[in-house]
Amino acid sequence: MNQFLLIVCLFFVSSANVIFAQSKDVVLFDFEEGELSQWVWRGDNFLVSGHPVHVDDIAGWARGPVGFIGNYYLETGHNEGRHTNNPKGLLVSPKFKITRDYLNFYLAGELHPNVRVYLEVEGQIVKEAFGNNFYDLFLRGWNVKKYYNKEARFAVEVNSNTRSLLRLDHIFLSDIAPPDHNDWVTIEDRERSSIAAPGEFEIIVSNDQLTDGDWLIERASIVYGPDNKWHLFGQVLEASNVWEVRQPGKIIHAVSDSLTQGWTYSGVAMAADEKFGESFLIDPYVVVEGNYFYMFYVGSGQLWSGWYEGPEGSVNPWHLGNSGDFGPNSMFVARSLDGQSWERVGTADSRRPGRIFTEKPFGLTPYVRRINDEWIMYYASATDETVFSKHSIGYRSSTDLINWSKRKHALIDWSESDELESKLFGRHKPASPWPEHSFFTNPVVFERNGLWHMWAGPIDNSNLSRYHCLRIYIGNDPFNFEDHSTAKNVNKRVFVDGGGKPIQDQQGNWYIYHTNSMSGGVWVAPLFWND
């Protein structure tokens, strides 16, 4: 009997040791040698300096990341700490055997469908992940239980034909899952807001679907139509001339039964037309009233042509414009029954059908919603007629979506000269007056839990990406967010903007969508809250 008990005890001790041994993480690749021994390049080497980056290398970078493990990590590009036009290439790891439930890694970067990491098992790509617009490295991973004991490779792909960024470190097998998407908002770091955060983005309409031209979707607006379908309207730019902001605009149209999948491209819905006084067509935003779609867009004026230190009006040879040149901009509205055929219906100027008002020095990025019995348009503006004044989020009201009131201000940019505001916003800079790429823009206003939220940005003019991140302002009055002490997580990122907006589906679930000229299309992610 004693011998039997001894055998049983030894069996359980042995089994416990096996279980314990299997619970240990297996580090596959940590890059701590500073080289990529046994990794294979296919195509060009897209890494900074051609090898893993050392912590000492990034010490002088203005935008060096945190979150990597040890002294080395991988970073794409040849422009230290920033996105850049990378050579095309594929970096493939040596083979390894999957012996744990999860394959985890630390990842950061910008969204593009061809800038990613992926897992290859028996010659097939079975998992992929994108940077998700996080710039500090963050623990990510995949459930790989179904591939247990199979041989695999880990790969890093960069093939975007545009500026992009990816950071990677510490690839390891583990029986512990990475943080669930629901938990991302609660993980404190120097970047993410602790109020709201996107889950994993998935692309819904890619630039490759745009069969009418070699175009990039720059901004988008998504709305649920009177036909009980989702409709996407996107401003596009010519891929060959993406930095020419004055190019005549086109708005493409896509349709789906679902917000998150199954989108079909329907072609060009609208184009800038000189006979209506339109010199371009940018910043579309669409709402539904009755059986009609109403599209608001900026259709004429002087667009930004660069800034530099110098007297207003002096010629800037690089940007071919004048310092401070901007506007006035005209806002237009068009109406459609199907989202494809549009009639310009604004009546503010008989010479320019469709125009509803003109704003100086600029009026950009409209966002329209109903509050009580009126329609309210929030948009990027300024407190007086020069770009060197304080930038603001202005608003106007309407009962019919065609005739609009005079402008008022819902939120005015903060001032470095104000001691309390400077303390609140820390090292960040106000958008005004006139730093590069930093208009006070992209307002989103909605009610949640009995409080009004305004998301507006950018954080400052030194973001890693040229596209802006938003602050969250919360208050009781949708027309007055000017007390900057109500700003929440002011130095944290909500997401990288490119016309992206939070949106609810028909069941009330929150999502956020994102696009810009470098993201390869339009992306959607669930939006999680911690309020």
C-alpha positions as CSV (number, residue, x, y, z in Angstrom):
1,M,0.0,0.0,0.0
2,N,2.8,2.4,0.9
3,Q,4.6,1.5,-2.3
4,F,1.5,2.2,-4.3
5,L,1.0,5.6,-2.6
6,L,4.6,6.5,-3.3
7,I,4.2,5.7,-6.9
8,V,1.0,7.8,-7.1
9,C,2.8,10.7,-5.4
10,L,5.7,10.5,-7.7
11,F,3.4,10.5,-10.7
12,F,1.6,13.6,-9.5
13,V,4.9,15.3,-8.7
14,S,6.3,14.4,-12.1
15,S,3.1,15.6,-13.8
16,A,3.2,18.9,-11.9
17,N,6.7,19.5,-13.0
18,V,5.7,18.9,-16.6
19,I,2.8,21.3,-16.3
20,F,5.1,23.9,-14.6
21,A,7.7,23.5,-17.2
22,Q,5.2,23.9,-20.0
23,S,3.8,27.1,-18.4
24,K,7.2,28.9,-18.8
25,D,7.4,31.3,-21.7
26,V,9.6,30.4,-24.6
27,V,11.4,33.4,-26.0
28,L,11.9,32.9,-29.7
29,F,13.4,36.1,-30.9
30,D,14.5,39.1,-28.7
31,F,17.0,40.7,-31.1
32,E,19.4,41.3,-28.2
33,E,22.4,40.2,-30.2
34,G,21.9,43.3,-32.3
35,E,21.8,41.2,-35.5
36,L,19.3,39.1,-37.4
37,S,21.1,35.8,-37.5
38,Q,19.2,33.1,-39.5
39,W,16.4,35.5,-40.5
40,V,16.0,35.7,-44.2
41,W,15.4,38.8,-46.3
42,R,13.2,38.8,-49.4
43,G,13.4,42.1,-51.2
44,D,15.0,45.1,-49.6
45,N,16.1,45.8,-46.0
46,F,13.6,48.3,-44.6
47,L,15.1,48.6,-41.0
48,V,16.7,51.7,-39.6
49,S,20.4,51.4,-40.4
50,G,19.7,47.9,-41.6
51,H,19.7,46.1,-38.3
52,P,17.9,46.2,-34.9
53,V,17.9,49.5,-33.1
54,H,19.7,49.9,-29.8
55,V,18.4,52.0,-26.9
56,D,21.4,54.3,-27.3
57,D,20.5,54.9,-30.9
58,I,17.1,56.4,-30.0
59,A,18.3,58.4,-27.0
60,G,18.5,61.5,-29.2
61,W,15.3,60.9,-31.1
62,A,12.5,63.3,-30.4
63,R,10.0,60.5,-31.0
64,G,11.7,57.5,-29.6
65,P,9.3,54.8,-28.3
66,V,8.9,53.0,-25.0
67,G,7.6,49.5,-24.4
68,F,10.4,47.4,-25.9
69,I,12.2,44.7,-23.9
70,G,15.9,44.9,-23.3
71,N,18.3,46.9,-25.4
72,Y,17.2,46.2,-29.0
73,Y,14.0,46.2,-31.1
74,L,13.1,46.3,-34.8
75,E,12.0,49.6,-36.4
76,T,11.3,50.3,-40.1
77,G,12.5,53.3,-42.0
78,H,15.4,55.5,-42.5
79,N,14.0,58.6,-40.8
80,E,14.8,58.3,-37.1
81,G,11.7,57.9,-35.1
82,R,9.2,58.8,-37.8
83,H,7.3,57.2,-40.6
84,T,9.1,57.2,-44.0
85,N,8.9,55.9,-47.5
86,N,10.3,52.4,-46.8
87,P,12.0,50.0,-49.2
88,K,9.7,47.1,-50.0
89,G,10.7,43.9,-48.3
90,L,9.8,40.8,-46.3
91,L,11.8,39.6,-43.3
92,V,11.2,35.9,-42.3
93,S,12.3,34.2,-39.2
94,P,13.9,30.8,-38.8
95,K,11.4,27.9,-38.3
96,F,10.2,27.2,-34.8
97,K,7.7,24.7,-33.3
98,I,4.6,26.0,-31.6
99,T,4.6,24.5,-28.1
100,R,2.4,27.0,-26.2
101,D,-1.2,28.3,-26.5
102,Y,-0.2,31.8,-27.5
103,L,2.4,33.5,-29.7
104,N,2.9,36.9,-28.2
105,F,5.0,40.0,-29.2
106,Y,5.4,43.7,-28.7
107,L,4.1,45.8,-31.6
108,A,3.6,49.4,-32.7
109,G,3.1,51.3,-35.9
110,E,0.7,52.9,-38.4
111,L,-2.1,51.1,-40.2
112,H,-1.6,49.9,-43.7
113,P,-2.8,46.5,-45.1
114,N,0.7,45.8,-46.5
115,V,2.6,46.8,-43.4
116,R,2.1,44.0,-40.9
117,V,3.5,41.0,-39.1
118,Y,2.1,37.5,-39.8
119,L,2.4,33.9,-38.8
120,E,3.0,31.3,-41.4
121,V,2.2,27.6,-40.6
122,E,3.0,24.9,-43.1
123,G,3.4,27.5,-45.9
124,Q,0.0,29.2,-45.2
125,I,-0.5,32.6,-43.6
126,V,-2.8,31.9,-40.6
127,K,-2.6,35.1,-38.4
128,E,-1.7,38.7,-39.0
129,A,-1.5,41.9,-37.0
130,F,-1.1,45.6,-37.7
131,G,0.4,48.5,-35.7
132,N,-3.1,49.8,-34.8
133,N,-1.9,53.4,-34.6
134,F,0.0,52.8,-31.4
135,Y,3.5,54.3,-31.4
136,D,4.8,52.9,-28.2
137,L,5.2,49.1,-28.3
138,F,2.3,47.2,-26.7
139,L,1.9,43.5,-25.9
140,R,-0.1,41.8,-28.7
141,G,-0.5,38.1,-29.7
142,W,-2.5,35.3,-31.2
143,N,-4.2,32.1,-30.0
144,V,-2.3,29.3,-31.7
145,K,-3.6,26.3,-29.8
146,K,-4.9,24.7,-33.1
147,Y,-1.3,24.7,-34.5
148,Y,0.2,23.0,-31.5
149,N,3.5,21.1,-32.3
150,K,3.5,22.4,-35.9
151,E,6.4,24.2,-37.5
152,A,5.9,27.9,-38.2
153,R,7.7,31.1,-39.2
154,F,7.2,34.7,-38.1
155,A,7.3,37.4,-40.8
156,V,7.5,41.2,-41.1
157,E,6.2,42.7,-44.3
158,V,6.6,46.3,-45.5
159,N,5.0,46.9,-49.0
160,S,3.0,50.1,-48.8
161,N,4.2,52.5,-51.5
162,T,3.7,55.3,-48.9
163,R,5.0,56.5,-45.6
164,S,4.7,53.9,-42.9
165,L,6.1,52.7,-39.6
166,L,6.3,49.4,-37.8
167,R,8.1,48.5,-34.5
168,L,8.5,45.0,-33.2
169,D,10.2,43.2,-30.2
170,H,10.3,40.1,-28.0
171,I,8.5,37.4,-29.8
172,F,7.7,34.5,-27.4
173,L,5.5,31.5,-26.9
174,S,3.3,31.6,-23.8
175,D,0.4,29.9,-22.1
176,I,-0.8,33.4,-20.9
177,A,-3.0,35.3,-23.3
178,P,-2.1,38.9,-24.4
179,P,-4.5,41.6,-23.1
180,D,-8.0,41.3,-24.5
181,H,-9.3,44.1,-26.7
182,N,-11.8,45.0,-24.0
183,D,-8.9,45.7,-21.7
184,W,-6.9,47.9,-23.9
185,V,-8.6,51.1,-22.7
186,T,-7.7,50.3,-19.1
187,I,-4.0,49.8,-19.7
188,E,-2.2,52.9,-18.6
189,D,0.8,54.1,-20.7
190,R,2.1,57.4,-22.0
191,E,-0.1,57.3,-25.1
192,R,-3.5,55.8,-24.7
193,S,-6.5,57.6,-23.2
194,S,-7.9,55.8,-20.2
195,I,-11.5,56.9,-21.2
196,A,-11.8,55.4,-24.7
197,A,-9.6,53.3,-27.0
198,P,-10.1,51.3,-30.2
199,G,-9.9,47.6,-30.4
200,E,-8.1,46.0,-33.3
201,F,-8.7,47.8,-36.6
202,E,-9.8,45.9,-39.7
203,I,-9.8,47.3,-43.2
204,I,-13.3,47.5,-44.8
205,V,-12.7,49.5,-48.0
206,S,-9.2,49.3,-49.5
207,N,-7.6,51.6,-52.1
208,D,-7.3,48.5,-54.3
209,Q,-11.1,48.4,-54.7
210,L,-11.2,51.8,-56.4
211,T,-11.2,50.6,-60.0
212,D,-11.8,54.1,-61.5
213,G,-8.3,55.3,-60.8
214,D,-5.0,55.0,-58.9
215,W,-6.5,56.8,-55.8
216,L,-5.9,57.0,-52.1
217,I,-8.9,57.5,-49.7
218,E,-7.9,60.6,-47.7
219,R,-11.1,61.2,-45.5
220,A,-14.3,59.3,-45.2
221,S,-17.8,59.6,-43.8
222,I,-20.0,56.6,-42.9
223,V,-23.8,56.7,-42.4
224,Y,-26.7,54.3,-42.1
225,G,-29.0,55.1,-45.0
226,P,-32.8,55.2,-45.5
227,D,-32.4,51.9,-47.5
228,N,-31.2,50.1,-44.3
229,K,-27.7,49.8,-45.7
230,W,-24.4,51.3,-44.6
231,H,-22.9,53.9,-47.0
232,L,-19.3,55.2,-47.1
233,F,-18.3,58.4,-48.8
234,G,-14.6,59.0,-49.2
235,Q,-12.5,61.9,-50.5
236,V,-9.8,60.5,-52.8
237,L,-6.4,61.8,-54.0
238,E,-4.3,60.8,-56.9
239,A,-1.7,58.4,-55.7
240,S,1.0,59.9,-57.9
241,N,0.5,63.4,-56.5
242,V,-0.8,62.8,-53.0
243,W,0.8,65.9,-51.4
244,E,-0.9,68.3,-53.8
245,V,-3.8,69.4,-51.6
246,R,-5.2,71.7,-54.3
247,Q,-6.0,68.9,-56.7
248,P,-9.7,68.7,-57.7
249,G,-11.5,66.3,-55.4
250,K,-13.7,63.3,-56.1
251,I,-15.9,61.5,-53.6
252,I,-16.3,57.8,-54.0
253,H,-19.2,55.7,-52.7
254,A,-19.3,52.2,-51.2
255,V,-22.3,50.2,-49.7
256,S,-22.7,47.3,-47.3
257,D,-25.3,45.5,-45.2
258,S,-22.8,45.5,-42.3
259,L,-20.6,48.2,-40.9
260,T,-17.7,45.9,-40.4
261,Q,-17.6,43.7,-43.5
262,G,-18.9,43.0,-47.0
263,W,-18.4,46.5,-48.6
264,T,-18.9,46.9,-52.3
265,Y,-17.4,49.8,-54.3
266,S,-20.1,51.8,-56.2
267,G,-17.9,54.3,-58.1
268,V,-17.5,58.1,-58.0
269,A,-20.5,59.8,-56.5
270,M,-19.4,63.5,-56.8
271,A,-16.6,65.5,-58.3
272,A,-15.5,69.2,-58.0
273,D,-17.2,71.1,-60.8
274,E,-16.0,74.6,-61.8
275,K,-19.5,75.6,-63.0
276,F,-20.6,75.5,-59.4
277,G,-17.6,77.5,-58.3
278,E,-15.9,74.5,-56.9
279,S,-12.1,74.4,-57.1
280,F,-11.8,71.2,-55.1
281,L,-14.0,68.9,-53.0
282,I,-12.7,67.9,-49.5
283,D,-13.8,67.0,-46.0
284,P,-17.1,65.3,-46.8
285,Y,-19.6,64.6,-44.0
286,V,-23.0,62.9,-44.7
287,V,-26.2,62.8,-42.6
288,V,-29.6,61.3,-43.4
289,E,-32.8,63.3,-43.0
290,G,-36.1,61.5,-44.1
291,N,-35.4,59.8,-47.4
292,Y,-32.4,62.0,-48.3
293,F,-28.6,61.9,-47.8
294,Y,-27.1,65.4,-47.2
295,M,-23.4,65.8,-48.0
296,F,-21.5,68.7,-46.5
297,Y,-18.1,69.5,-48.0
298,V,-15.5,72.3,-48.4
299,G,-15.6,73.3,-52.1
300,S,-13.5,76.4,-52.7
301,G,-11.0,78.8,-51.3
302,Q,-7.2,79.0,-50.8
303,L,-5.9,75.8,-49.2
304,W,-2.9,75.7,-46.9
305,S,0.4,76.2,-48.8
306,G,2.9,75.8,-46.0
307,W,4.2,77.9,-43.2
308,Y,7.6,79.2,-42.2
309,E,9.1,82.1,-40.2
310,G,8.7,85.2,-42.2
311,P,6.3,88.1,-42.8
312,E,2.8,87.3,-43.9
313,G,2.5,87.3,-47.7
314,S,6.2,86.7,-48.3
315,V,6.9,84.0,-50.9
316,N,7.9,80.6,-49.6
317,P,9.7,78.9,-52.5
318,W,9.4,75.4,-51.2
319,H,5.6,75.3,-50.8
320,L,5.1,77.8,-53.6
321,G,2.7,79.8,-51.5
322,N,2.8,82.7,-49.1
323,S,3.2,82.5,-45.4
324,G,-0.3,82.7,-43.8
325,D,-2.2,82.1,-47.1
326,F,-5.5,80.5,-46.4
327,G,-9.1,80.7,-47.3
328,P,-11.6,82.0,-47.2
329,N,-13.3,78.6,-47.6
330,S,-16.8,78.0,-48.8
331,M,-19.0,75.2,-47.3
332,F,-21.4,73.4,-49.7
333,V,-24.2,71.0,-49.4
334,A,-25.7,68.5,-51.8
335,R,-28.6,66.1,-51.6
336,S,-29.2,62.6,-52.9
337,L,-31.9,59.9,-52.7
338,D,-29.5,57.0,-53.4
339,G,-26.1,58.2,-52.4
340,Q,-24.9,58.1,-56.0
341,S,-26.6,60.9,-57.8
342,W,-26.3,64.3,-56.1
343,E,-28.0,67.7,-56.5
344,R,-26.3,70.8,-55.0
345,V,-29.0,72.5,-52.9
346,G,-27.3,75.3,-50.9
347,T,-28.8,78.7,-51.7
348,A,-26.4,81.2,-50.0
349,D,-25.0,82.3,-53.4
350,S,-26.9,82.2,-56.7
351,R,-23.7,82.2,-58.6
352,R,-22.5,79.1,-56.8
353,P,-25.3,76.6,-56.3
354,G,-24.7,74.5,-53.3
355,R,-22.8,77.0,-51.2
356,I,-24.2,77.6,-47.7
357,F,-21.6,80.0,-46.2
358,T,-18.1,81.3,-46.5
359,E,-15.6,81.4,-43.7
360,K,-12.4,83.4,-43.3
361,P,-9.6,82.6,-42.7
362,F,-10.8,78.9,-43.0
363,G,-13.7,76.6,-42.4
364,L,-12.8,72.9,-42.5
365,T,-13.9,69.4,-41.4
366,P,-17.6,69.8,-40.8
367,Y,-19.4,67.5,-38.4
368,V,-23.3,67.7,-38.4
369,R,-25.7,66.3,-35.9
370,R,-29.2,67.0,-34.5
371,I,-29.5,68.5,-31.0
372,N,-33.0,69.1,-29.8
373,D,-35.0,70.5,-32.7
374,E,-32.1,71.9,-34.7
375,W,-29.2,70.6,-36.8
376,I,-25.8,71.8,-35.6
377,M,-22.7,72.0,-37.7
378,Y,-19.4,72.0,-35.8
379,Y,-16.2,72.8,-37.9
380,A,-12.7,74.1,-37.7
381,S,-12.6,77.8,-37.6
382,A,-10.7,80.8,-36.0
383,T,-11.7,83.7,-33.7
384,D,-10.9,86.4,-36.3
385,E,-10.0,86.6,-40.0
386,T,-6.3,85.8,-39.8
387,V,-4.7,82.3,-39.5
388,F,-2.5,83.8,-36.7
389,S,-5.5,84.2,-34.4
390,K,-6.7,81.6,-32.0
391,H,-8.1,78.6,-33.8
392,S,-11.5,77.3,-32.6
393,I,-14.3,74.9,-33.1
394,G,-17.1,77.0,-34.5
395,Y,-20.7,76.0,-34.9
396,R,-23.8,77.1,-36.8
397,S,-27.5,75.9,-36.5
398,S,-30.1,75.1,-39.1
399,T,-33.7,73.8,-39.2
400,D,-33.5,72.6,-42.8
401,L,-29.8,71.7,-43.4
402,I,-29.6,74.4,-46.1
403,N,-29.9,77.8,-44.4
404,W,-27.5,78.3,-41.5
405,S,-27.1,80.8,-38.7
406,K,-24.1,83.0,-38.1
407,R,-21.0,81.4,-36.5
408,K,-20.5,81.0,-32.7
409,H,-17.6,79.2,-30.9
410,A,-18.0,76.0,-28.9
411,L,-14.3,75.6,-28.1
412,I,-11.4,78.0,-28.4
413,D,-7.8,76.8,-28.5
414,W,-5.8,77.3,-25.3
415,S,-3.0,79.8,-24.8
416,E,0.6,79.3,-23.7
417,S,0.5,82.7,-22.0
418,D,-2.2,81.4,-19.6
419,E,-0.4,79.9,-16.6
420,L,-3.2,77.5,-15.7
421,E,-3.7,76.3,-19.2
422,S,0.0,75.8,-19.8
423,K,0.2,73.7,-16.7
424,L,-2.8,71.6,-17.8
425,F,-1.4,70.9,-21.3
426,G,2.2,70.4,-20.2
427,R,4.8,70.1,-23.0
428,H,2.2,70.2,-25.7
429,K,1.6,73.2,-27.9
430,P,-1.6,74.9,-28.9
431,A,-2.7,74.6,-32.5
432,S,-2.7,78.3,-33.0
433,P,-1.2,80.3,-34.3
434,W,-0.3,78.3,-37.3
435,P,2.1,75.5,-36.6
436,E,2.5,72.9,-39.3
437,H,-0.4,70.5,-39.7
438,S,-2.0,71.6,-36.5
439,F,-5.3,73.3,-37.2
440,F,-7.7,72.9,-34.3
441,T,-9.9,70.5,-36.4
442,N,-12.0,67.3,-36.7
443,P,-14.7,68.0,-34.1
444,V,-17.0,65.1,-33.0
445,V,-19.8,65.9,-30.6
446,F,-22.1,63.3,-28.9
447,E,-23.9,62.6,-25.7
448,R,-22.9,59.7,-23.4
449,N,-24.0,58.8,-19.9
450,G,-25.8,62.2,-19.6
451,L,-22.7,64.2,-20.5
452,W,-21.7,65.9,-23.8
453,H,-18.3,64.9,-25.3
454,M,-16.4,66.9,-27.8
455,W,-13.4,65.2,-29.4
456,A,-11.2,67.8,-31.2
457,G,-7.6,68.1,-31.9
458,P,-4.8,67.9,-32.5
459,I,-2.8,67.1,-29.4
460,D,0.0,69.4,-30.7
461,N,2.2,69.9,-33.7
462,S,4.8,67.3,-32.8
463,N,2.9,64.1,-33.4
464,L,4.8,61.2,-34.8
465,S,2.4,61.1,-37.7
466,R,1.4,64.2,-39.6
467,Y,-2.2,63.1,-38.9
468,H,-3.7,64.4,-35.7
469,C,-4.8,62.9,-32.5
470,L,-7.7,64.2,-30.5
471,R,-8.4,65.4,-27.0
472,I,-11.6,64.6,-25.1
473,Y,-13.6,67.5,-23.6
474,I,-16.6,66.6,-21.4
475,G,-19.3,68.9,-20.1
476,N,-23.0,69.6,-19.6
477,D,-23.4,72.0,-22.6
478,P,-22.9,70.9,-26.2
479,F,-22.3,74.6,-27.2
480,N,-19.6,75.5,-24.6
481,F,-16.5,73.5,-24.0
482,E,-14.3,76.5,-23.4
483,D,-13.3,75.6,-19.9
484,H,-10.1,73.6,-20.8
485,S,-10.0,72.1,-17.3
486,T,-12.7,69.7,-18.6
487,A,-10.3,68.2,-21.1
488,K,-9.6,64.6,-20.2
489,N,-6.4,62.7,-20.9
490,V,-5.2,65.8,-22.8
491,N,-1.7,64.4,-23.4
492,K,-3.0,60.9,-24.5
493,R,-3.9,59.6,-27.9
494,V,-7.4,58.7,-28.7
495,F,-6.6,57.6,-32.3
496,V,-4.8,59.0,-35.3
497,D,-7.2,61.1,-37.3
498,G,-7.9,61.1,-41.0
499,G,-11.6,61.8,-41.0
500,G,-12.2,59.1,-38.4
501,K,-15.3,59.3,-36.2
502,P,-16.9,57.3,-33.4
503,I,-20.1,55.8,-34.6
504,Q,-22.8,53.4,-33.2
505,D,-24.4,50.6,-35.2
506,Q,-28.1,49.8,-35.1
507,Q,-27.7,47.8,-31.9
508,G,-26.0,50.6,-30.1
509,N,-22.5,49.1,-30.2
510,W,-19.7,51.7,-30.5
511,Y,-17.1,51.6,-33.3
512,I,-14.5,54.1,-34.6
513,Y,-13.4,54.4,-38.2
514,H,-10.2,55.8,-39.6
515,T,-8.5,56.6,-42.9
516,N,-5.8,58.9,-44.3
517,S,-3.7,58.9,-47.5
518,M,-1.1,56.6,-45.9
519,S,-3.5,54.0,-44.4
520,G,-4.4,52.1,-47.6
521,G,-8.1,52.5,-47.2
522,V,-10.8,52.8,-44.5
523,W,-10.5,50.9,-41.2
524,V,-13.0,50.1,-38.5
525,A,-12.5,49.0,-34.9
526,P,-14.7,48.4,-31.9
527,L,-14.5,51.3,-29.5
528,F,-14.2,50.5,-25.8
529,W,-15.1,52.8,-22.9
530,N,-13.9,53.1,-19.3
531,D,-16.1,55.9,-18.0
